Amino acid sequence: MIYTSKWKNQHGIDLTITARFGHLHSLLVFADDSSSFESFLDSSRAPRLLKDVDIEIKAPRQCPPAYSLIIQQFHRNWNEDEWLVELQQQRFRKTPWTPKTYVHLPIRINKCLKCLHHDRTTKSCSRPHLCPRCAEEHSLEHGWPNHERCINCDGDHISGHLACPVVQEKRHALAEQSKRQRSELLARAERQQHQYHFQGSDYPVLLNDNQSYSSTDIPHQTTESSQKSYGQGPIGFIHLGNQRERSSPKNIEYTSPSFLNKMEHRLDKFSSRLSLQLCDIDKKINVYYDGQVEMENILHETILPTIQELARVVSQSSRNRNT
């Protein structure tokens, strides 16, 4: 309490913090508001002594999301250095943190380790253990005497193999579900970028001709909106629903560019893949044409002269026999 008052006298900021003891005689300090957190970020204000004892202050490894900047839809052909200069001109700083690259994990197909089926889990399965190679119930002490057999499709492969049509069908269904969920999340994020918080009293709903309110309703609405936060009061919730119902064309306008950009990107990938396939076909045609030309040259230069020479020898020998 004494130190917070000293901090206020030196820097003019009233700290709102929570402290507790940590590991190895350390003291963990948590800021309860943004002003206290920003005050702690300034290393020049950090004290060197605490109760006449030398201390070492370590900054947190992670900052709250409110202090981070995320640039969405950053094209890979854009120059990062030029954007850094642009951000610096707009009073943004780039910290030396390593950017994170998020990747989608491969789709995992669940399989029971007892009965080798895909529609149940090992924990909930009460069936006996089957051989993972032949899908038969026998002891595994002497190896696998039988041939490979899949219990799901009765094919000549082990259960759960990538070539199994059941596994491929389930993988395709999960991939389509993941794509659909990802597109829904992207569309939702695109809509949230264009939404903003507002008060119902500042932007009231337009009334129809057959609707009327008394003069006492407007102050009541202002009082309710000032006392309750965004989305909590019933009046604000009703106005929000009406605004969303009336602004559905705007949401479509917001999501349409994102959808068109995604379709354009997919079309570009498809066109590039198609051009590569056409190039491969042209190469194969050229190789086939070169082989055909080489065969024709061999035919005209070697085989035909040999046939002509044989015909001449045969005719000459027949003449000699006749004479």
C-alpha positions in Angstrom: 0.0 0.0 0.0 2.9 2.3 0.8 4.6 1.5 -2.5 1.4 2.2 -4.6 1.1 5.6 -3.0 4.8 6.3 -3.8 4.2 5.2 -7.4 1.2 7.6 -7.6 3.3 10.5 -6.2 6.1 9.8 -8.7 4.2 9.0 -11.9 0.7 10.2 -11.2 -0.9 6.8 -11.7 -3.0 5.0 -9.1 -2.0 1.3 -9.3 -4.6 -1.4 -9.1 -2.7 -4.6 -8.7 -2.9 -8.0 -7.1 0.3 -9.7 -5.8 1.1 -13.1 -4.5 4.2 -15.1 -3.7 5.5 -17.4 -6.5 8.3 -20.0 -6.9 11.8 -19.5 -5.4 11.1 -16.4 -3.4 9.5 -14.5 -6.3 6.6 -12.1 -6.1 4.0 -12.2 -8.9 2.3 -8.9 -9.6 -0.9 -8.9 -11.7 -2.4 -5.6 -13.1 -6.2 -5.3 -12.7 -6.7 -2.5 -15.3 -5.1 -1.3 -18.5 -3.5 1.8 -17.0 -1.6 -0.2 -14.4 -0.5 -2.7 -17.0 0.8 0.1 -19.3 2.6 1.7 -16.4 4.4 -1.5 -15.7 5.4 -1.9 -19.3 7.6 1.2 -19.1 11.0 -0.2 -18.0 12.2 3.3 -17.0 9.7 3.4 -14.2 10.6 0.0 -12.7 12.1 0.3 -9.2 15.5 -1.2 -8.3 14.9 -1.7 -4.6 12.0 -3.0 -2.6 12.3 -2.4 1.2 16.0 -1.7 0.7 16.5 -5.0 -1.0 17.8 -5.4 -4.6 15.2 -6.8 -6.9 15.1 -8.1 -10.5 12.1 -7.4 -12.6 11.2 -9.8 -15.4 8.6 -8.8 -17.9 5.8 -11.3 -18.8 6.4 -13.5 -21.8 2.9 -13.0 -23.1 0.9 -9.8 -23.3 -2.9 -9.7 -23.3 -4.7 -9.9 -26.6 -5.7 -6.3 -26.4 -2.1 -5.3 -26.9 -1.5 -7.4 -30.0 -2.1 -6.5 -33.6 -3.3 -9.1 -36.1 -3.4 -8.3 -39.8 -5.8 -10.5 -41.6 -5.8 -11.4 -45.3 -2.1 -10.5 -45.7 -1.2 -11.6 -49.2 2.0 -13.6 -49.6 3.2 -11.3 -52.5 3.1 -8.2 -50.4 6.4 -6.8 -49.1 6.6 -7.1 -45.3 9.3 -4.3 -45.0 7.0 -1.8 -46.8 4.1 -2.7 -44.5 6.4 -2.3 -41.5 7.4 1.2 -42.6 3.7 2.0 -43.1 2.8 0.8 -39.6 5.6 2.8 -38.1 4.3 5.9 -39.8 1.0 5.1 -38.2 2.6 4.9 -34.7 2.8 1.1 -34.6 5.8 -0.8 -33.4 7.0 -4.2 -34.4 8.3 -6.3 -31.5 10.9 -9.0 -32.1 8.5 -11.8 -31.5 8.5 -14.9 -33.7 5.2 -15.1 -35.7 3.1 -18.2 -35.3 2.1 -20.3 -38.3 -1.1 -22.3 -37.7 -1.5 -25.5 -39.6 -4.4 -27.9 -39.8 -3.6 -31.3 -38.3 -4.4 -34.4 -40.5 -7.8 -35.8 -40.1 -7.8 -38.7 -37.6 -10.2 -41.6 -38.0 -11.2 -43.1 -34.8 -10.9 -46.9 -34.5 -11.7 -49.3 -31.7 -8.6 -51.3 -30.7 -10.8 -54.3 -29.7 -13.3 -54.9 -32.5 -11.5 -52.7 -35.1 -14.7 -50.9 -36.1 -14.8 -47.1 -36.6 -18.2 -46.5 -35.0 -17.2 -47.0 -31.4 -14.4 -46.4 -29.0 -12.1 -48.8 -27.2 -13.4 -47.7 -23.8 -17.0 -48.3 -24.5 -16.5 -51.6 -26.5 -17.4 -54.9 -24.8 -16.4 -57.2 -27.6 -13.4 -59.5 -27.5 -10.0 -58.5 -28.9 -9.5 -59.3 -32.6 -6.3 -59.7 -34.5 -5.3 -56.5 -36.2 -4.1 -58.4 -39.2 -6.7 -61.0 -40.0 -9.6 -59.7 -37.9 -10.0 -63.1 -36.2 -10.1 -64.0 -32.5 -6.9 -66.0 -31.8 -3.8 -65.8 -29.7 -1.0 -63.6 -30.9 1.8 -65.7 -29.3 2.6 -67.6 -32.5 2.3 -64.7 -34.9 -0.3 -64.1 -37.6 -1.0 -67.4 -39.4 -3.9 -66.1 -41.5 -3.9 -63.6 -44.4 -4.7 -60.0 -44.0 -8.4 -59.1 -44.0 -10.3 -56.0 -43.2 -13.4 -56.4 -40.9 -15.0 -53.2 -42.3 -14.9 -53.9 -46.0 -13.7 -57.5 -46.1 -10.8 -56.5 -48.3 -7.3 -58.0 -48.4 -5.7 -55.4 -46.1 -5.5 -54.7 -42.4 -8.4 -52.9 -40.7 -8.0 -49.1 -40.8 -5.7 -49.1 -43.8 -5.7 -45.9 -45.9 -6.8 -47.9 -49.0 -10.0 -49.1 -47.2 -13.1 -47.6 -48.8 -14.8 -47.2 -45.4 -11.8 -45.2 -44.1 -11.7 -43.1 -47.3 -15.5 -42.4 -47.0 -15.2 -41.3 -43.4 -12.1 -39.2 -44.1 -13.9 -37.5 -47.0 -16.9 -36.8 -44.8 -14.7 -35.4 -42.0 -12.8 -33.2 -44.5 -16.0 -31.8 -45.9 -17.3 -31.1 -42.4 -14.0 -29.4 -41.5 -14.2 -27.2 -44.7 -17.7 -26.3 -43.9 -16.9 -25.3 -40.3 -13.9 -23.4 -41.5 -15.9 -21.4 -44.0 -18.5 -20.6 -41.4 -15.9 -19.4 -39.1 -14.3 -17.2 -41.8 -17.7 -15.8 -42.7 -18.5 -15.1 -39.1 -15.2 -13.4 -38.5 -15.8 -11.3 -41.7 -19.1 -10.2 -40.3 -17.7 -9.4 -36.9 -15.1 -7.0 -38.5 -17.9 -4.8 -39.7 -20.0 -4.8 -36.6 -19.7 -2.3 -33.8 -21.1 -1.5 -30.4 -23.8 1.1 -30.2 -26.4 2.4 -27.8 -30.1 2.0 -28.6 -30.8 5.5 -27.6 -28.2 6.9 -30.1 -29.6 4.9 -33.0 -33.3 4.2 -32.3 -35.3 1.9 -34.5 -37.4 3.7 -37.1 -41.1 3.3 -36.3 -43.8 2.3 -38.8 -46.9 4.4 -39.5 -49.1 2.2 -37.3 -46.6 2.3 -34.3 -46.4 5.1 -31.8 -44.7 5.6 -28.5 -45.5 8.0 -25.6 -43.2 10.7 -24.6 -42.3 8.8 -21.4 -40.9 5.8 -23.3 -37.8 7.6 -24.7 -36.3 8.7 -21.3 -37.0 5.2 -20.0 -35.1 3.7 -22.9 -32.2 6.0 -22.4 -32.0 5.1 -18.7 -32.1 1.4 -19.4 -29.4 1.6 -22.0 -27.1 3.7 -19.8 -27.4 1.3 -16.9 -26.9 -1.9 -18.8 -24.0 -2.9 -21.0 -24.1 -4.0 -24.6 -26.3 -7.0 -25.2 -27.5 -7.4 -21.6 -30.7 -5.4 -21.4 -33.8 -6.7 -23.0 -34.4 -3.4 -24.8 -30.9 -3.4 -26.3 -31.3 -7.0 -27.3 -34.6 -6.3 -29.1 -33.2 -3.4 -31.0 -30.1 -5.5 -31.9 -32.3 -8.2 -33.3 -34.3 -5.7 -35.4 -31.2 -4.1 -36.6 -29.7 -7.4 -37.6 -32.9 -8.4 -39.4 -33.0 -5.2 -41.3 -29.2 -5.2 -42.1 -29.1 -8.7 -43.5 -28.4 -7.3 -47.0 -25.4 -5.5 -45.6 -24.1 -8.7 -44.1 -24.4 -10.3 -47.5 -22.5 -7.4 -49.0 -19.8 -7.9 -46.4 -19.5 -11.6 -46.8 -19.7 -11.5 -50.6 -16.2 -10.0 -51.2 -14.6 -12.6 -48.9 -16.5 -15.4 -50.7 -15.5 -14.0 -54.1 -11.8 -13.7 -53.0 -11.8 -17.3 -51.8 -13.4 -18.5 -55.0 -10.9 -16.5 -57.1 -8.0 -18.0 -55.1 -9.4 -21.5 -55.7 -9.9 -20.7 -59.4 -6.3 -19.5 -59.6 -5.0 -22.7 -58.0 -7.2 -24.8 -60.3 -5.9 -22.9 -63.4 -2.3 -23.3 -62.3 -2.8 -27.0 -61.7 -4.6 -27.3 -65.1 -1.7 -25.5 -66.9 0.8 -27.8 -65.3 -1.2 -30.9 -66.4 -1.4 -29.4 -69.9 2.4 -28.9 -69.9 2.9 -32.5 -68.9 0.6 -33.7 -71.7 2.5 -31.5 -74.2 5.8 -33.0 -73.0 4.4 -36.6 -73.4 3.1 -35.7 -76.9 6.5 -34.3 -77.8 8.3 -37.4 -76.5 5.9 -39.6 -78.5 6.4 -37.5 -81.6 10.2 -37.7 -81.3 9.9 -41.4 -80.9 7.7 -41.6 -84.0 10.2 -39.5 -86.0 13.1 -41.7 -84.9 11.2 -44.8 -85.9 10.5 -43.3 -89.3 14.2 -42.4 -89.8 15.2 -46.0 -88.8 12.6 -47.3 -91.2 13.8 -45.2 -94.1 17.5 -45.3 -93.4 18.0 -48.9 -92.3 15.0 -51.2 -92.8 13.9 -50.2 -96.3 17.4 -50.3 -97.8 17.9 -53.7 -96.3 14.7 -55.0 -97.8 15.6 -53.5 -101.2 19.0 -55.2 -101.0 17.4 -58.5 -100.0 15.0 -58.3 -102.9 17.8 -57.6 -105.3 19.8 -60.5 -104.0 16.8 -62.8 -104.2 16.0 -61.7 -107.8 19.6 -62.1 -108.8 19.8 -65.6 -107.4 16.6 -66.6 -109.1 18.0 -65.4 -112.4 21.1 -67.4 -111.9 19.1 -70.5 -111.3 17.1 -70.0 -114.5 20.2 -69.6 -116.6 
